[in-house]
Amino acid sequence: MRIARFSINDKPQYAFVQTDENDGKDYLVALDGFPLGPTEVRPTGERYALDTEGLRLLAPIIPSKVFGLAKNYQAHTEFMANKGLSDIKVAPEEMVIFTKPSTSVIGPDDPIVLPSYSNDMNFEPEVAVVIGRIAKNVPVEKAMDYVLGYTCVNDVTLRDIQGLDPMWTRAKGFDTSCPLGPWIQTDLDWSDTKIGFSLNGEVVPEASGTTAGLIHSIPAQIAAISSFSTLLPGDVILTGTPNASGTLRPGDEAVVHVEGIGDLRNVVVRG
């Protein structure tokens, strides 16, 4: 099942995404409430094509908080070391966890704004996990029971600022640094999901990978994070970028592709 958040004539609402058997196109089946709320949602009877005039896909969720894992793939750890951006050549045994504020979240086709104080912004395509119920001190073996689904994310990072700020607050938490979308996919082989990235219409093969290469699995991430912070419905975990990252410049079109979910497109502008 796919769950989208959208606006039609500036009215935000949720929808199920369904593929029409006749024309093969995706449509939004509008819902009368919030899928993560305490009451059951029902279709309103309204259905919209994705290219309907006045329709805009939004970030599928606005989380209370976003957690991310750094150096959670050996290939990315080596890439950072080879580029002289890190002294660590082997992925650390302990999780490296950072946060992004909810104000960093944007949706499909929203602009990524390169701040005036940075000259080196990087893309990091990843799979994001969306939490579906309150999670505190969750054991690894039960962690996936707390997952609503998955979406694409671009963990946009200011590399020049990251080197100056050991907490990574500005480098990873600036406004527009967390594009999410296009929707939440509830059914996914999270243990071996392929991740890809294209820049200005060209595939960047060195940025690709699969969640099979995660150092710390998704259940382990949920267990670790919920041990110190209560995860609420709609909270998001960025599981790590699998391989090389690269530079984003004003005018660039960045597209994260996650097999089984879809494409997340954003264009870079200068702030």
Order of alpha helices (4+ residues) and beta strands (2+ residues): beta-beta-beta-beta-beta-beta-alpha-beta-beta-beta-beta-beta-beta-beta-alpha-alpha-beta-beta-beta-beta-alpha-beta-beta-beta-beta
